[in-house]
Amino acid sequence: MLSEYCKILSEIKSIAVVGISDKPERDSGSIAKMLKDKGFTVYGIHPVLKEVFGIPVYSSLAELPEPVDLVDVFLSSDKVPVILPGVNKCKAKYLWLQLGVTSTEAENFCNEKNIGFIQNRCIAVEYRNCVTFKGLF
């Protein structure tokens, strides 16, 4: 039986990485690149950057050129509520908060809007688990 995370990762095609960084010590850029290299369409969200590892970067979720399946968040927990209107605007099917990031407000928002919600999980770790243990991808 597939885990919830494997099911999500096998269904989605596009991901917006909120808080993408071009700093090598930050996971957001390297994880975004890994997802791109694995065949996902990846967009970055950052107020200043324009491109990271060949990934186009937009200043907000509202600026994305098309809807995305999943929004992956690399922000501190207290900043998550600010992006919720953008999650709705970009028609995301899932909101994924990275390891260490949690938000009751985001969880309530997603429940209200019928958006899948994952928090305090690393998308790269879950992807690797799906490949290693489930033989997916």
C-alpha positions as CSV (number, residue, x, y, z in Angstrom):
1,M,0.0,0.0,0.0
2,L,1.3,3.4,-1.0
3,S,1.9,5.9,1.7
4,E,0.0,9.2,1.6
5,Y,3.1,11.0,0.6
6,C,4.0,8.6,-2.3
7,K,0.4,8.9,-3.5
8,I,0.7,12.7,-3.6
9,L,4.1,12.7,-5.2
10,S,3.0,10.2,-7.9
11,E,0.0,12.4,-8.8
12,I,1.5,15.9,-9.0
13,K,3.4,17.4,-11.9
14,S,4.2,21.0,-10.7
15,I,5.6,22.5,-7.5
16,A,6.1,26.0,-6.3
17,V,8.9,26.3,-3.8
18,V,8.2,29.2,-1.4
19,G,11.4,30.5,0.1
20,I,13.8,29.2,-2.5
21,S,17.3,30.2,-1.9
22,D,20.5,30.4,-4.0
23,K,22.7,30.0,-0.9
24,P,24.4,26.5,-1.0
25,E,23.9,26.0,2.7
26,R,20.1,26.3,2.4
27,D,18.1,23.2,1.5
28,S,15.4,25.0,-0.4
29,G,17.4,25.5,-3.5
30,S,19.0,22.1,-3.6
31,I,15.6,20.4,-3.0
32,A,14.0,22.5,-5.7
33,K,16.8,21.4,-8.1
34,M,16.4,17.8,-7.2
35,L,12.6,18.0,-7.8
36,K,13.3,19.6,-11.2
37,D,15.9,17.0,-12.1
38,K,13.3,14.3,-11.2
39,G,10.9,15.7,-13.8
40,F,8.6,18.0,-11.9
41,T,7.9,21.5,-13.2
42,V,9.3,23.7,-10.5
43,Y,8.9,27.4,-9.8
44,G,10.6,29.3,-7.1
45,I,9.0,32.0,-5.0
46,H,11.3,34.7,-3.5
47,P,10.9,38.5,-3.3
48,V,14.3,39.3,-5.0
49,L,15.7,36.3,-6.9
50,K,14.8,35.8,-10.6
51,E,16.4,32.3,-11.1
52,V,17.9,29.6,-9.1
53,F,19.6,26.5,-10.7
54,G,17.7,27.2,-13.9
55,I,14.4,27.4,-12.0
56,P,12.4,30.5,-12.8
57,V,11.6,32.5,-9.6
58,Y,8.6,34.8,-9.1
59,S,8.0,37.3,-6.3
60,S,4.8,35.7,-5.1
61,L,2.4,32.8,-5.7
62,A,0.0,35.2,-7.4
63,E,2.6,35.9,-10.1
64,L,3.0,32.3,-11.2
65,P,2.2,31.9,-15.0
66,E,0.0,28.8,-14.4
67,P,-1.6,26.9,-11.5
68,V,0.6,24.5,-9.6
69,D,-0.3,21.1,-8.0
70,L,1.7,21.6,-4.8
71,V,3.1,24.5,-2.8
72,D,6.2,23.5,-0.8
73,V,7.1,26.0,1.9
74,F,10.5,26.8,3.3
75,L,9.5,29.7,5.6
76,S,9.4,29.9,9.4
77,S,6.1,28.8,10.8
78,D,5.0,32.4,11.8
79,K,5.3,33.5,8.1
80,V,3.1,30.7,6.7
81,P,-0.3,32.5,7.1
82,V,0.9,35.4,4.8
83,I,1.1,33.0,1.8
84,L,-2.3,31.4,2.2
85,P,-4.2,33.7,-0.2
86,G,-1.5,32.9,-2.8
87,V,-2.0,29.2,-2.2
88,N,-5.7,29.6,-3.1
89,K,-5.0,31.9,-6.0
90,C,-2.5,29.5,-7.7
91,K,-5.1,26.7,-7.3
92,A,-2.8,24.4,-5.4
93,K,-4.1,20.9,-4.6
94,Y,-1.6,20.5,-1.8
95,L,0.2,22.7,0.7
96,W,3.4,21.0,2.0
97,L,5.2,22.6,5.0
98,Q,8.8,21.5,5.2
99,L,10.4,19.8,8.2
100,G,10.2,22.0,11.3
101,V,7.4,24.1,9.8
102,T,3.9,23.9,11.3
103,S,0.8,26.1,11.2
104,T,-2.6,25.5,12.7
105,E,-3.9,28.5,10.7
106,A,-2.7,26.9,7.4
107,E,-4.2,23.5,8.4
108,N,-7.6,25.1,9.1
109,F,-7.4,27.1,5.8
110,C,-6.6,24.0,3.8
111,N,-9.4,22.0,5.5
112,E,-11.8,24.9,4.6
113,K,-10.6,25.1,1.0
114,N,-10.3,21.3,0.5
115,I,-6.6,21.6,-0.1
116,G,-4.4,18.6,1.0
117,F,-2.2,19.5,3.9
118,I,1.2,18.2,5.0
119,Q,3.4,19.7,7.7
120,N,6.7,19.1,9.4
121,R,7.8,16.7,6.6
122,C,10.7,17.0,4.1
123,I,9.5,16.4,0.5
124,A,13.0,15.2,-0.5
125,V,13.1,12.6,2.2
126,E,9.6,11.4,1.3
127,Y,10.4,11.3,-2.4
128,R,13.5,9.2,-1.6
129,N,11.4,6.9,0.6
130,C,9.0,6.4,-2.3
131,V,11.8,5.5,-4.7
132,T,13.7,3.3,-2.2
133,F,10.9,1.5,-0.5
134,K,8.0,1.6,-2.9
135,G,9.8,1.4,-6.2
136,L,8.1,4.4,-7.5
137,F,9.4,6.9,-10.1
